[in-house]
């Protein structure tokens, strides 16, 4: 804590007369900042300063991306991520230049409330104040770098809007950045349907591994009769989409704790005195494609209602680290940017092109909506905020309050296309891969196929909340990224329009089935409290493994079976605990087979969501293919020098400098989802449980336990670089202090007051 003491001393001069911004930061166990101010400007000021203390290099890097300047500082071919998708720096720069309309963002910001504007203005001031105070002592990762600069309000608006498009256009960023009209010599060449044509859909599915588990329990399901929220969003452990624990207070007016996404000044998942909430990624259509019929004489013009419409051309000059700027021409349609994937059905040819419409383009309502949620006194207020602002960009919301009411809602910015309009205008429908993977393609040649405009939405063309999913319960609601229908299988939600998700009746994920099984199991014999919620959510039972292992072991009786792999799985405990032997072998095996067609011998029965399908298809060629995949999994580990029955904790870990911290969990049908990539000697965790919270209430206020799995700071020199990660290795959540008394009891170092 020496660093914080030094900061306190540096910021201790006598107060200036009537400072514009002032905030006090008190750190508690694991470095969690509790920011107190007298107004929202001060709150943003302190929040930015606190986050910069822990993550200035990460924050600065994010602002470089949002401003489209990665090539200028890091070169055009360097690697980055856009949302969750790997990309080259130049593609990132071009994408942000295409999608960020700063004039529109400013206009949207001007329409937000005084409090929301003050929070962001304060954030800018706090970030810049940190740089002025610490320019000569930045972390090694960015010390002396020209890209660590003071920011403006525009930087924040770009960053906020960029995050909202994470589940939309960001997934196609490189396809937008690289789109170019066909060359003249290809005038007669039309794209042919080829094996790679569904790849765009597959890319989207893969990038949507930003899953989550969220449960909210009403008073009928809890020991104390009050609400309980258990949240476990699955997000990246590295990069710009990390969470950050923070508590924001204006005495007597505003009090909310939880976690914020990097470079965001508000709590996105959390709790106040009366209500708690979490989010999961939803299934709604936050973007659609429009298929354009082009002018035969000009592939940069398209036909709408029989009339020729020229595409908008925009020359973008991208500054380079070395050499002259690279100039590209980007093309926009009335629907949005043109994208292209040469060699597939989505290529830009002389006949057709595809435009992408994003429901979150220009969305700067998130701050307004989250301030309203932070002020909520019950789940009805949460619901009202979602309806009014349509701000939660790609998310389901699960909430519970001290009165014992629970809410599930998928109310988010989505395309307003009715079933009737989609039937008349959609160019894909089940069972085509594009539709099943949330690719909705509309006819761009008819204005009658535009997104419908319903009065009352904050932006024309958005699906109104009245056509979206919401349910109140006194027992439970849950979601693990599947259809809204399964929020409570005792009371399934009736089918809504197609834009609420194409997988309404599709097979739920193993996590959904596992969660429902665990919830039912607890409620059959008892009720939930904070600790039961944690143990259940972070239970490392492998639902998929326990479902298929009897059939796999039956296959292992065949003479051609890979006997060492079979022996390892025969001794596996069916879990993903640190001491589970064979868990990694099964994880690799399952990753090979989980999306295979005809994997199951029995069909999914929507009246038995948990129990079906349950029988692995092992006869004939299907069984031979499974054995080949098991051999592949074994060979993968053997080539890495890893024993097939190695304990999971020895081969799956978080790397923190020279330290390897064992991490449990698995991507293979485990609620405690953990994704890891091969590194020397094992698998390094890159994605999974992030900000985990379990929150209920007593007569005094919220009672919460939480953990930030990858820890608060990205600075290796910080005491909070790996401390929570070590605790997560033990699946140990810590009390999240909320009251003044709780904060004082957990305080580390004295309060720090900053002002200007």
C-alpha positions in Angstrom: 0.0 0.0 0.0 3.0 2.3 -0.1 1.9 3.6 -3.5 -1.4 4.7 -2.1 0.2 6.4 0.9 2.5 8.3 -1.5 -0.4 9.4 -3.6 -2.3 10.6 -0.5 0.7 12.8 0.5 1.0 14.2 -3.0 -2.7 15.2 -3.0 -2.8 16.8 0.4 -2.4 20.6 -0.2 -5.0 22.9 1.2 -8.2 22.9 -0.7 -8.6 25.6 -3.4 -11.6 27.8 -3.2 -14.7 26.2 -4.6 -13.0 23.3 -6.5 -14.9 22.2 -9.6 -14.2 18.5 -8.9 -13.6 16.8 -5.6 -13.7 13.2 -4.6 -12.5 10.9 -1.8 -11.2 7.4 -2.5 -11.0 4.8 0.2 -9.5 1.4 -0.7 -10.7 -1.8 1.0 -9.4 -5.4 0.8 -8.0 -6.3 -2.6 -7.8 -2.7 -3.6 -11.5 -2.0 -4.2 -12.0 1.7 -4.4 -15.0 3.4 -2.7 -15.4 6.8 -4.3 -17.4 9.5 -2.5 -18.3 12.9 -3.9 -20.9 15.6 -3.5 -22.1 15.5 -7.1 -21.8 13.5 -10.3 -18.9 15.5 -11.6 -16.9 14.7 -8.6 -18.0 11.1 -8.8 -16.7 10.7 -12.4 -13.6 12.6 -11.4 -12.8 10.1 -8.6 -13.9 7.0 -10.5 -11.5 7.8 -13.4 -8.6 8.6 -11.1 -9.1 5.3 -9.2 -9.3 3.2 -12.3 -6.2 4.9 -13.7 -4.3 4.1 -10.6 -4.7 0.5 -11.4 -5.0 0.3 -15.2 -3.7 3.4 -16.9 -1.9 1.5 -19.6 -5.0 -0.6 -20.5 -7.2 2.5 -20.4 -4.8 4.5 -22.6 -4.6 1.7 -25.1 -8.4 1.6 -25.3 -8.6 5.3 -26.1 -6.0 4.8 -28.9 -8.3 2.1 -30.4 -11.5 4.2 -30.1 -9.9 7.2 -31.7 -8.7 5.1 -34.7 -5.0 5.6 -34.1 -3.5 2.2 -33.5 -1.5 2.2 -36.8 0.0 5.5 -35.9 1.5 4.2 -32.6 1.8 0.5 -33.1 2.0 0.0 -36.8 -0.7 -1.3 -39.2 0.0 -5.0 -38.9 0.1 -5.2 -35.1 -2.5 -7.4 -33.4 -5.5 -6.1 -31.4 -9.1 -7.0 -30.7 -12.2 -5.3 -31.8 -14.9 -6.2 -29.3 -13.8 -9.9 -28.9 -12.5 -10.5 -32.4 -8.8 -10.5 -33.2 -7.9 -7.9 -35.9 -5.0 -6.0 -37.4 -4.5 -2.4 -36.2 -5.3 -0.9 -39.6 -8.6 -2.8 -39.7 -9.4 -1.5 -36.2 -8.6 2.1 -37.3 -10.8 1.8 -40.4 -13.6 0.2 -38.5 -13.8 2.9 -35.9 -13.5 5.6 -38.7 -16.5 3.9 -40.3 -18.8 3.3 -37.4 -18.1 6.3 -35.1 -20.1 9.4 -36.2 -18.8 11.9 -33.7 -21.4 14.5 -34.6 -24.2 12.0 -33.8 -22.5 10.9 -30.6 -22.2 14.6 -29.5 -25.8 15.2 -30.3 -26.9 12.1 -28.4 -24.8 13.1 -25.4 -26.4 16.6 -25.4 -29.8 14.9 -24.9 -28.7 13.0 -21.8 -29.4 14.3 -18.3 -27.3 16.8 -16.4 -26.1 14.1 -14.1 -25.0 11.8 -16.9 -23.2 14.6 -18.7 -21.5 15.7 -15.4 -20.3 12.1 -14.7 -18.6 11.9 -18.1 -17.1 15.4 -17.9 -15.8 14.5 -14.4 -14.4 11.3 -15.8 -12.4 13.2 -18.4 -11.0 15.6 -15.8 -10.1 12.7 -13.4 -8.3 10.7 -16.0 -6.3 13.8 -17.1 -5.6 14.8 -13.6 -4.1 11.3 -12.9 -1.8 11.8 -15.9 -0.6 15.2 -14.8 0.1 13.9 -11.3 1.9 10.7 -12.4 3.4 11.4 -15.9 6.9 10.6 -14.6 6.0 7.4 -12.8 3.7 5.5 -15.0 3.9 1.6 -15.1 6.6 0.0 -17.2 4.1 -1.1 -19.7 3.4 2.4 -21.0 6.0 4.7 -19.3 7.2 7.4 -21.7 4.9 6.3 -24.5 3.4 9.1 -26.7 0.1 7.2 -26.9 -0.6 7.8 -23.2 -2.2 11.2 -23.6 -4.9 13.3 -22.1 -8.4 12.6 -23.4 -11.4 14.6 -24.3 -15.1 14.0 -24.0 -15.1 12.7 -27.6 -12.7 9.9 -26.7 -15.1 8.8 -24.0 -18.1 8.9 -26.2 -16.3 6.9 -28.9 -15.2 4.3 -26.3 -18.6 4.0 -24.8 -20.3 3.6 -28.2 -17.7 1.1 -29.3 -18.5 -1.2 -26.5 -22.2 -1.2 -27.2 -21.5 -2.6 -30.7 -19.5 -5.5 -29.4 -22.2 -8.0 -30.2 -23.0 -6.3 -33.5 -20.8 -4.7 -36.1 -17.7 -5.3 -34.1 -17.9 -9.0 -35.0 -17.6 -8.1 -38.7 -15.1 -5.3 -38.2 -12.4 -6.6 -40.6 -15.1 -7.4 -43.2 -16.2 -3.8 -43.0 -12.7 -2.3 -43.0 -11.5 -4.4 -46.0 -14.7 -4.1 -48.2 -13.9 -2.9 -51.7 -15.9 -2.9 -54.9 -15.1 -5.6 -57.4 -12.4 -4.9 -60.0 -13.5 -4.1 -63.5 -12.0 -7.3 -64.9 -14.3 -9.3 -62.5 -17.4 -7.7 -64.0 -19.0 -11.0 -65.0 -17.9 -13.0 -62.0 -20.6 -13.7 -59.4 -19.9 -15.3 -56.1 -20.6 -19.0 -56.0 -21.9 -20.7 -52.9 -18.8 -22.5 -51.5 -18.0 -24.5 -48.5 -16.7 -21.3 -46.8 -19.9 -19.4 -47.2 -21.2 -20.0 -43.7 -17.8 -18.9 -42.2 -19.1 -15.5 -41.4 -21.9 -17.1 -39.3 -19.3 -19.4 -37.7 -17.1 -16.4 -36.9 -20.0 -14.7 -35.2 -20.9 -17.8 -33.2 -17.3 -18.2 -32.0 -17.0 -14.5 -31.1 -20.1 -14.8 -29.0 -18.3 -16.9 -26.5 -18.8 -13.9 -24.2 -21.3 -16.0 -22.4 -22.5 -15.7 -18.8 -24.6 -17.4 -16.1 -27.1 -15.2 -14.3 -29.6 -16.3 -11.6 -32.1 -14.2 -9.6 -34.2 -15.7 -6.8 -37.4 -14.4 -5.3 -38.4 -14.7 -1.7 -40.1 -18.1 -2.1 -36.7 -19.6 -3.0 -34.5 -18.0 -0.4 -33.8 -18.7 3.2 -34.5 -15.1 4.4 -37.4 -14.4 2.1 -35.6 -11.6 0.3 -34.2 -11.5 -3.2 -30.9 -13.0 -4.2 -28.8 -12.4 -7.3 -25.9 -14.7 -8.3 -24.0 -13.5 -11.3 -21.1 -14.9 -13.2 -20.4 -13.1 -16.5 -17.9 -14.8 -18.8 -15.7 -12.2 -20.3 -12.1 -11.9 -21.4 -9.3 -11.9 -18.8 -7.2 -9.6 -20.9 -7.8 -6.6 -23.1 -10.3 -3.7 -23.1 -13.3 -5.6 -21.9 -12.1 -6.3 -18.3 -14.3 -5.5 -15.4 -13.2 -3.2 -12.5 -14.7 -3.3 -9.0 -15.9 0.0 -7.8 -18.3 1.6 -5.3 -19.8 5.1 -6.1 -21.5 7.2 -3.5 -23.1 10.7 -3.2 -24.2 10.8 0.4 -27.9 10.7 0.8 -28.5 10.7 -3.0 -26.7 7.9 -4.8 -25.0 4.7 -3.7 -24.1 1.8 -6.0 -21.4 -0.9 -5.9 -20.3 -3.6 -8.3 -18.2 -3.6 -11.4 -17.7 -1.4 -14.4 -16.1 -2.2 -17.8 -12.7 -0.6 -18.3 -13.1 3.1 -19.4 -16.7 3.3 -18.3 -17.7 5.6 -15.5 -20.7 3.7 -14.2 -21.5 0.4 -12.6 -22.7 -2.1 -15.1 -23.3 -5.1 -12.9 -23.9 -4.6 -9.2 -26.3 -3.6 -6.4 -27.5 -0.8 -4.2 -29.4 -0.8 -0.9 -32.5 -2.4 -2.3 -31.9 -4.2 -5.5 -29.1 -6.2 -7.3 -28.7 -7.2 -10.9 -26.5 -9.0 -13.3 -26.4 -9.5 -17.1 -25.9 -12.3 -19.6 -25.4 -12.0 -23.3 -28.8 -12.4 -25.1 -30.1 -13.9 -28.3 -31.8 -10.8 -29.8 -30.9 -9.4 -33.2 -28.7 -6.4 -32.6 -27.8 -6.2 -36.2 -29.2 -7.3 -39.6 -27.7 -7.5 -43.0 -29.4 -5.9 -46.0 -28.8 -7.6 -49.4 -28.3 -4.9 -52.0 -29.1 -5.4 -55.7 -26.5 -3.3 -57.5 -26.7 -1.0 -60.6 -25.4 -3.3 -63.4 -23.2 -0.4 -64.6 -21.9 0.6 -61.2 -21.2 -1.7 -58.2 -21.1 1.4 -55.9 -24.8 2.1 -56.5 -27.8 0.1 -55.5 -31.5 -0.1 -56.4 -34.2 0.7 -53.9 -37.9 0.7 -55.0 -36.6 0.9 -58.6 -34.5 3.9 -58.1 -30.7 4.1 -58.2 -29.0 5.2 -54.9 -25.3 5.9 -55.0 -23.3 4.6 -52.0 -21.7 7.3 -49.8 -17.9 7.3 -50.3 -15.6 8.4 -47.5 -11.9 8.8 -47.9 -10.1 7.9 -44.7 -6.5 8.6 -44.1 -4.9 6.4 -41.5 -1.7 7.7 -39.9 1.1 5.2 -39.9 3.9 4.8 -37.4 6.5 4.8 -40.2 5.7 6.4 -43.6 2.9 8.2 -45.3 -0.7 7.8 -44.3 -2.7 5.0 -45.9 -5.8 6.2 -47.6 -8.8 4.0 -48.1 -12.2 4.6 -49.5 -15.0 3.3 -47.3 -18.6 2.8 -48.5 -21.8 3.4 -46.7 -25.4 2.6 -47.7 -28.6 4.0 -46.3 -28.6 1.0 -43.9 -25.0 1.1 -42.8 -21.5 0.2 -44.0 -20.8 -2.3 -46.8 -19.0 -5.5 -45.7 -17.5 -8.1 -47.9 -16.0 -11.6 -47.7 -14.5 -12.5 -51.1 -15.1 -16.1 -52.2 -18.3 -16.5 -50.1 -22.0 -15.8 -50.5 -21.3 -12.5 -48.8 -18.8 -11.2 -51.3 -19.2 -7.8 -52.9 -19.8 -8.7 -56.6 -21.0 -6.8 -59.7 -24.5 -8.0 -58.8 -24.9 -7.8 -55.0 -23.4 -6.4 -51.9 -24.3 -6.6 -48.2 -24.8 -3.7 -45.8 -24.8 -4.0 -42.0 -27.3 -2.2 -39.8 -26.4 -2.0 -36.1 -29.0 -1.2 -33.5 -26.3 0.2 -31.2 -24.7 2.6 -33.6 -24.7 6.0 -31.9 -25.8 4.5 -28.6 -24.7 6.8 -25.8 -27.7 6.0 -23.6 -25.9 3.4 -21.5 -24.8 5.9 -18.9 -28.3 7.3 -18.6 -29.8 3.8 -18.2 -27.3 2.6 -15.7 -27.7 5.7 -13.5 -31.4 4.9 -13.5 -30.7 1.3 -12.5 -28.4 2.4 -9.8 -31.2 4.5 -8.3 -33.7 1.7 -8.5 -35.6 0.7 -5.3 -37.1 -2.5 -6.7 -37.1 -4.7 -9.8 -39.9 -2.7 -11.2 -37.6 0.3 -11.4 -35.0 -1.8 -13.1 -37.6 -2.9 -15.6 -38.7 0.8 -16.1 -35.2 1.9 -16.8 -34.7 -0.8 -19.4 -38.0 0.2 -21.1 -37.2 3.9 -21.1 -33.7 3.9 -22.3 -33.2 0.6 -24.2 -29.6 1.0 -23.1 -28.3 -2.5 -22.2 -26.6 -3.1 -25.5 -26.7 -6.9 -26.0 -27.8 -8.1 -22.6 -30.4 -10.0 -20.6 -31.0 -8.5 -17.2 -31.7 -10.6 -14.1 -32.5 -8.7 -10.9 -33.9 -9.3 -7.4 -34.9 -6.9 -4.6 -35.2 -6.8 -0.8 -39.0 -7.4 -1.1 -38.3 -10.8 -2.7 -39.3 -10.1 -6.3 -37.2 -11.4 -9.2 -37.1 -10.1 -12.8 -35.8 -11.5 -16.0 -35.8 -9.2 -19.0 -34.3 -9.2 -22.5 -34.9 -5.6 -23.3 -32.1 -4.2 -25.3 -31.5 -2.4 -28.6 -32.7 -4.8 -31.3 -33.9 -4.5 -34.9 -37.6 -3.9 -35.2 -38.7 -6.5 -37.8 -42.0 -8.2 -37.2 -42.6 -11.8 -38.1 -44.8 -10.7 -41.0 -42.1 -8.4 -42.3 -39.4 -11.0 -41.9 -41.5 -13.5 -43.8 -41.9 -11.0 -46.6 -38.4 -9.7 -46.6 -36.0 -12.2 -45.1 -33.7 -14.0 -47.5 -32.7 -16.7 -44.9 -34.9 -18.8 -42.7 -34.5 -22.1 -40.7 -32.6 -24.3 -41.1 -30.0 -22.4 -43.0 -26.8 -21.8 -41.0 -26.9 -18.1 -41.3 -30.3 -17.8 -39.7 -29.5 -20.3 -36.9 -26.4 -18.3 -36.2 -28.3 -15.0 -35.7 -27.6 -13.7 -39.2 -30.8 -12.0 -40.4 -30.6 -10.9 -44.0 -33.3 -8.5 -45.3 -34.1 -7.3 -48.8 -32.3 -4.0 -49.2 -34.1 -3.3 -52.5 -37.4 -2.5 -51.0 -38.1 0.3 -48.5 -40.9 -1.8 -47.2 -38.3 -4.1 -45.7 -36.6 -1.4 -43.6 -36.7 -1.7 -39.8 -40.1 -0.7 -38.6 -40.6 2.5 -36.7 -42.7 2.3 -33.6 -43.4 5.5 -31.6 -41.9 5.7 -28.2 -38.4 4.1 -28.8 -35.4 6.3 -28.1 -34.2 5.7 -31.7 -36.4 5.0 -34.7 -36.2 1.4 -35.9 -35.6 -0.2 -32.5 -37.8 -3.0 -31.3 -40.1 -1.6 -28.6 -39.9 -3.1 -25.1 -43.5 -4.2 -25.4 -42.4 -6.8 -27.9 -39.5 -8.0 -25.9 -39.2 -10.5 -23.1 -39.9 -9.9 -19.4 -41.1 -12.0 -16.5 -41.5 -11.4 -12.7 -41.2 -14.4 -10.4 -41.1 -15.2 -6.7 -39.1 -18.4 -7.2 -36.3 -18.0 -9.8 -35.2 -16.7 -13.2 -32.1 -17.8 -14.9 -30.2 -17.4 -18.2 -27.0 -18.8 -19.7 -27.2 -17.2 -23.1 -30.0 -19.3 -24.5 -33.6 -18.3 -25.4 -35.7 -16.1 -23.2 -38.2 -19.0 -23.2 -36.1 -20.9 -20.6 -35.9 -18.1 -18.0 -38.1 -20.3 -15.8 -39.1 -23.7 -17.2 -42.0 -23.9 -14.8 -43.4 -20.9 -16.6 -42.0 -20.7 -20.2 -42.3 -17.4 -21.9 -44.5 -17.6 -25.0 -42.8 -17.1 -28.4 -42.1 -13.6 -29.4 -41.0 -12.1 -32.8 -38.1 -13.4 -34.8 -35.8 -10.6 -33.7 -35.8 -12.0 -30.2 -33.7 -14.9 -31.3 -33.8 -17.7 -33.8 -33.0 -20.3 -31.3 -36.4 -20.1 -29.5 -36.9 -23.9 -29.8 -33.4 -25.0 -30.4 -31.3 -27.2 -28.1 -30.2 -25.2 -25.0 -26.5 -25.2 -24.0 -25.0 -27.6 -21.5 -24.7 -24.6 -19.1 -28.4 -23.8 -19.3 -29.3 -27.5 -18.7 -26.8 -27.7 -15.9 -28.0 -24.5 -14.2 -31.6 -25.6 -14.4 -30.7 -29.0 -12.9 -28.7 -27.4 -10.1 -31.4 -24.9 -9.3 -34.1 -27.6 -9.2 -31.9 -29.8 -7.1 -31.4 -27.1 -4.4 -35.1 -26.1 -4.3 -36.2 -29.7 -4.1 -34.5 -30.1 -0.7 -34.1 -26.5 0.6 -33.6 -22.9 -0.4 -30.8 -20.5 -1.5 -28.7 -18.1 0.4 -25.5 -16.2 -0.6 -23.2 -19.1 0.1 -25.4 -21.8 -1.4 -25.6 -19.6 -4.5 -21.8 -19.3 -4.7 -21.2 -23.0 -4.2 -23.8 -23.9 -6.8 -22.7 -21.3 -9.4 -19.1 -22.2 -9.1 -19.7 -25.9 -8.7 -17.4 -27.7 -11.1 -19.7 -30.5 -12.1 -19.3 -31.3 -15.8 -22.8 -31.7 -17.1 -21.7 -32.8 -20.5 -19.2 -35.2 -19.2 -21.6 -36.9 -16.8 -24.1 -37.1 -19.6 -21.9 -38.8 -22.2 -19.3 -40.7 -20.3 -21.4 -43.9 -20.0 -21.6 -44.1 -23.8 -17.9 -43.1 -24.2 -16.8 -45.8 -21.9 -19.0 -48.3 -23.8 -17.2 -47.2 -27.0 -13.9 -47.7 -25.2 -14.6 -51.5 -25.2 -13.9 -51.6 -28.9 -10.5 -52.9 -29.8 -9.6 -49.8 -31.9 -10.3 -47.5 -28.9 -7.3 -45.4 -27.7 -6.8 -47.4 -24.5 -4.7 -44.8 -22.5 -7.3 -42.1 -23.1 -10.0 -44.5 -22.1 -8.2 -45.5 -18.9 -7.8 -41.8 -18.0 -11.4 -41.0 -18.5 -12.5 -44.1 -16.7 -10.9 -42.7 -13.6 -12.1 -39.1 -14.1 -14.4 -37.8 -11.4 -16.7 -36.0 -13.8 -15.7 -32.6 -12.5 -13.4 -29.7 -13.3 -11.8 -29.3 -9.9 -8.1 -28.5 -9.4 -7.5 -32.2 -8.5 -9.7 -33.7 -11.2 -7.6 -36.0 -13.3 -8.5 -36.4 -16.9 -10.6 -33.2 -17.0 -8.5 -31.5 -19.6 -8.6 -34.6 -21.8 -12.3 -34.5 -21.8 -12.4 -30.7 -22.4 -10.4 -31.1 -25.6 -12.5 -34.1 -26.7 -15.7 -32.2 -26.1 -14.5 -29.2 -28.0 -14.1 -31.5 -31.0 -17.6 -33.0 -30.9 -20.0 -30.6 -29.2 -21.3 -28.9 -32.4 -21.3 -32.0 -34.5 -24.5 -32.7 -36.4 -26.2 -36.0 -35.4 -24.2 -36.1 -32.1 -27.3 -37.5 -30.3 -29.3 -40.6 -30.8 -32.4 -39.1 -29.2 -34.1 -35.8 -30.0 -34.5 -32.6 -27.9 -37.9 -32.5 -26.1 -38.8 -28.9 -25.2 -40.9 -30.4 -22.4 -37.8 -31.9 -20.9 -35.2 -29.2 -21.3 -32.8 -30.6 -18.7 -33.1 -34.3 -19.7 -32.9 -34.2 -23.5 -31.0 -35.2 -25.5 -29.2 -37.6 -23.3 -28.0 -40.5 -25.5 -24.8 -40.1 -27.5 -24.9 -41.7 -31.0 -22.2 -44.4 -31.0 -23.3 -46.9 -33.6 -21.3 -47.5 -36.7 -19.4 -44.5 -38.3 -20.6 -42.2 -35.5 -18.8 -44.2 -32.9 -15.7 -44.5 -35.0 -15.6 -40.7 -35.4 -15.9 -40.2 -31.7 -13.0 -42.6 -31.0 -10.9 -40.7 -33.6 -11.7 -37.5 -31.8 -10.8 -39.0 -28.4 -7.5 -40.1 -29.9 -6.9 -36.6 -31.2 -7.5 -35.2 -27.7 -5.0 -37.6 -26.3 -2.5 -36.9 -29.0 -2.8 -33.2 -28.3 -1.9 -33.6 -24.7 0.9 -36.1 -25.4 2.6 -33.7 -27.9 2.5 -31.0 -25.2 4.2 -33.4 -22.7 1.1 -33.5 -20.5 -0.1 -36.7 -18.9 -3.6 -37.7 -19.9 -4.6 -38.0 -16.3 -2.8 -34.9 -15.1 -4.7 -33.0 -12.4 -6.4 -30.0 -13.9 -4.7 -27.6 -11.6 -1.3 -28.6 -12.9 -2.1 -27.8 -16.5 -4.7 -25.0 -16.4 -3.5 -21.8 -14.8 -3.4 -18.0 -14.9 0.0 -16.6 -15.6 1.1 -13.7 -13.5 4.7 -13.0 -14.2 6.6 -16.1 -13.3 3.7 -17.4 -11.2 1.2 -19.9 -12.4 -2.0 -19.8 -10.4 -4.1 -23.0 -10.8 -7.6 -22.3 -12.1 -10.5 -24.7 -12.1 -13.5 -24.9 -14.5 -13.9 -25.9 -18.1 -15.6 -24.8 -21.3 -17.1 -28.3 -21.5 -20.5 -28.1 -20.0 -19.4 -26.6 -16.6 -21.1 -23.6 -15.0 -17.7 -22.3 -13.9 -16.8 -21.7 -17.5 -13.1 -21.4 -18.1 -11.4 -21.1 -21.6 -7.7 -21.6 -21.8 -5.2 -21.6 -24.7 -2.1 -23.7 -25.1 1.1 -22.3 -23.6 4.4 -23.9 -22.7 3.6 -26.7 -20.3 -0.2 -26.3 -20.2 -3.1 -24.0 -20.8 -3.3 -20.3 -19.9 -6.7 -19.0 -19.0 -7.9 -16.2 -21.3 -11.6 -16.1 -20.8 -14.3 -17.1 -18.3 -15.6 -16.1 -14.9 -14.9 -12.4 -14.4 -16.8 -10.3 -11.8 -18.7 -12.9 -9.8 -21.2 -11.7 -7.2 -23.7 -13.1 -4.8 -26.0 -10.5 -3.3 -28.9 -10.6 -0.9 -30.3 -8.2 1.7 -30.9 -7.8 5.4 -32.7 -5.1 7.3 -29.7 -2.8 7.1 -28.9 -3.1 3.4 -27.2 -5.3 0.9 -25.1 -8.3 2.0 -22.7 -9.2 -0.8 -19.8 -11.4 -1.6 -17.8 -11.0 -4.8 -14.5 -11.5 -6.6 -12.8 -10.1 -9.7 -11.2 -13.3 -10.9 -8.2 -11.7 -12.7 -7.7 -9.0 -10.0 -8.1 -5.2 -10.1 -4.8 -4.1 -11.7 -3.0 -4.9 -14.9 0.2 -3.5 -13.5 2.6 -6.3 -12.5 4.1 -4.0 -9.9 0.7 -3.6 -8.1 -0.2 -5.5 -5.0 -3.6 -6.1 -6.7 -2.2 -7.7 -9.8 -2.8 -11.2 -8.7 -4.3 -11.2 -5.2 -7.9 -12.0 -6.2 -6.7 -14.5 -8.7 -5.1 -16.5 -6.0 -8.3 -16.3 -4.0 -10.3 -17.4 -7.1 -8.0 -20.4 -7.3 -9.6 -21.4 -4.1 -13.1 -20.3 -5.3 -13.1 -17.9 -2.3 -15.3 -14.8 -2.7 -14.8 -11.9 -0.3 -17.3 -9.7 1.5 -18.1 -6.6 -0.6 -18.3 -3.7 1.9 -21.1 -1.2 1.4 -21.9 0.7 4.5 -19.5 3.2 6.1 -18.9 0.8 8.9 -18.1 -2.1 6.6 -15.8 0.1 4.5 -13.9 1.3 7.6 -13.5 -2.2 8.9 -11.9 -3.3 5.6 -10.0 -0.2 4.7 -6.4 -0.5 3.7 -4.6 2.8 4.0 -6.3 6.1 4.6 -8.7 7.9 2.4 -7.3 10.0 -0.4 -9.0 13.3 -1.4 -8.4 14.7 -4.9 -9.7 18.1 -6.1 -9.2 20.6 -8.8 
